[in-house]
Amino acid sequence: MKDKDTMVQEEQERPLSLEETFEQIEEVIAHLEAEEITLEESFQEYNRGMKLLQHCNATIDQVEKKVLQINEDGGLDEF
């Protein structure tokens, strides 16, 4: 059985899916809304959330480019 550090390291090495990223963003929001969060923790969570949002935007941009490429090459209509 893998220890927690090994699992976290493996998770960081593979790109997150959009669904996984959205789940993590929801966790960040919940943590930020908690009353017992410190200012330092809220700053760290904010930065984590911004990185997750950047990952979402990059992933969506890649998908849009692929769809546009398919449209140009295959003559498909936009959906």
For each residue, the residues with C-beta under 8 A, 3 or more apart:
1:
2: 6 7 10
3: 6 7
4: 7 8
5: 8 9
6: 2 3 9 10
7: 2 3 4 10 11
8: 4 5 11 12
9: 5 6 12 13
10: 2 6 7 13 14
11: 7 8 14 16
12: 8 9
13: 9 10
14: 10 11
15: 55
16: 11 20 21 24 55
17: 20 21
18: 21 22 56 59 60
19: 22 23
20: 16 17 23 24
21: 16 17 18 24 25 52 55 56 59
22: 18 19 25 26 56
23: 19 20 26 27
24: 16 20 21 27 28 48 52
25: 21 22 28 29 49 52 53 56
26: 22 23 29 30
27: 23 24 30 31
28: 24 25 31 32 45 46 48 49 52
29: 25 26 32 33 49
30: 26 27 33 34
31: 27 28 34 37 41 45
32: 28 29 37 42 45 46 49
33: 29 30
34: 30 31 37
35:
36:
37: 31 32 34 41 42 45
38: 41 42
39: 42 43
40: 43 44
41: 31 37 38 44 45
42: 32 37 38 39 45 46
43: 39 40 46 47
44: 40 41 47 48
45: 28 31 32 37 41 42 48 49
46: 28 32 42 43 49 50
47: 43 44 50 51
48: 24 28 44 45 51 52
49: 25 28 29 32 45 46 52 53
50: 46 47 53 54
51: 47 48 54 55
52: 21 24 25 28 48 49 55 56
53: 25 49 50 56 57
54: 50 51 57 58
55: 15 16 21 51 52 58 59
56: 18 21 22 25 52 53 59 60
57: 53 54 60 61
58: 54 55 61 62
59: 18 21 55 56 62 63
60: 18 56 57 63 64
61: 57 58 64 65
62: 58 59 65 66
63: 59 60 66 67
64: 60 61 67 68
65: 61 62 68 69
66: 62 63 69 70
67: 63 64 70 71 78
68: 64 65 71 72
69: 65 66 72 73
70: 66 67 73 74 76
71: 67 68 74 75 76 77 78
72: 68 69
73: 69 70
74: 70 71
75: 71
76: 70 71
77: 71
78: 67 71
79:
